[in-house]
Amino acid sequence: MAGWQDYLKLMRDLTKTLETLTQVERDKNDAASQGDLIGVEECMKREQVLSLSLRGCDQRRDKLLAELGLRGVTLSQLEARSPDEFQLETKAVVEELRRQYKLFQAASQVARDTLEINLRGIERLQAQRIGDTAEAEETRKHHQTDFRA
């Protein structure tokens, strides 16, 4: 059953893409922790490329599910719907995909939290600088001497 093998291959490819995306999230977290804006931007570019890859996987998945007569079948239902000779392999592939997705979610949340914390710090510094500038301007106005008299 070539269609089922193609679907399992697609899920393995998706798992690899999620592994790569998880590493990008970790790299982004490291860059954000170090205040490396260029590194963060580079990671975001890599994320965009991987996001396009995921969209492609999603389209292929929809096509393969339709060919297999499994449109609308969820990942958790997949093992029960797989051909007998592929049940163990399907179970292993599904479990690995789920595991990798959980790792990705965790890495993504950590990176998001780190970015938010650093952004708040930047906002505080900007507000402080604006306040310092306004205070300096006010002080300068009070200390100016009018020599027009």
N, C-alpha and C positions, 0 to 999 in steps of 0.2 A: 504494500500500500504506500506508494510514493507520496501521495498527498499528505498522509499523516507524518511521514518522515520529514517532508518539507516544513510542516508546521512545527515539529520539534526542533528542527534546525533554526527556524525563525525565532523560537523562544530562547534558544541558546545564544543566538546573535543579540537578542534583546538583553539577555543577562550580561553579556560582554559589554554592551553599550552602557548599561547601568553601572557596571564596575568602573568603566572609564569616567562616567559622570560623577560617581562617588569620589574618585580620586581628584577630579577637578574641584569638587566642593571642598575637599580637604585642603587642596592647594589654595583655594580662595580664602578659606579660613586662616591659613598660615599668613597669606599676604595681608589680609585685613588686620590680623593681630600685630603685624610688624609695621602697619601704616604704609604698606607698599601699594599705592594707588595704581601704578602701572601694572603690577602683578594681578591686582583685582580685575582690572579692565581686560587683561589678557585671558584670565579665567572666564570672564563673562563672554568673550568672543568664542572661546572653546565651547562654552555651554550652548551658545546659539547654534553652532555647527552640529553639536550632538542632538539638540532639540529637533533640528531638521531631519536627522537620521531617525529619531524616534517617530516622527510623523510618517516617514517612509515605512518603518516597521509596522505602524498601526494600519496603514493602508494595505500592506501585504497581508497582515493578520486578518483583516476584514475579508479580503479576497479569498484567502485559504479557508477560512471558516465557512464562507458561503459555498465553496467548492466541496467541502466535506459535509455540507448539510448541517452545520453546527452554528449557524448565525444566532447570536444572542446568548450563546453558552459562555458562562463565566469561567474564569481560571479554576475556581474551586470545583466546578462541575466537570471539568475536562477529563480528569482521571476516570470517572465513572462512565464517560461517553467514549473513551478510547477503545480501540480494538484490543482484544485480549492479549495478543502478542506484544503490544506496546504499553500495557498498563504499568509495569514496573519502571520502564524508561520514562513514561509520561509523568509518573509520580515524582521521580527524581528530578526531572527538568522543572516541573512546577514548583517543587520545594526550593530548588536552588534559585529560581527566579524570584520567589517570594522573599527568600532570605536576602538576596541582593537588593531588592526593593526596600526592605526595612533598613538595611545599611545605608542606602542612598538617602532615605528620608531623615535618618539620624544625622548624617553628615551635612545634609542641606539645612537642617534646623540649626545646627551649631554654627554654620557659616552665616546664616541669616541673623542669628543672635549677635554674633561678633560684629557684623557689619552695623547692626542697629546701635550697639553700644558705642562703637567708634564714631558713628554719625552723630549721636547725642553729644559725645565729647567735642567733636568739631563744632557743633552748633553752640555749645557753651562757650568755647573759645572765641567764636565769632561774636557772640553776644557780649562777651567780656571786652573784646577789642573795640566793638562799637561803643560800648559804654565808656571805655577808657578814652576813646577819641572824642566823644561828646563831652566828657568831663574836662579833658584838656582844652577843648575849644571854649568851653564856658570859663575856665580859669584864665585863658589867654584874653578873653574879652574883658574880664574884670581887671586885669593887670595892664591893659593898654593905656597909654597916656595920650591925651588929645593935645597936640601941640599947635592947634589952630588959633588959639587965643591971642 
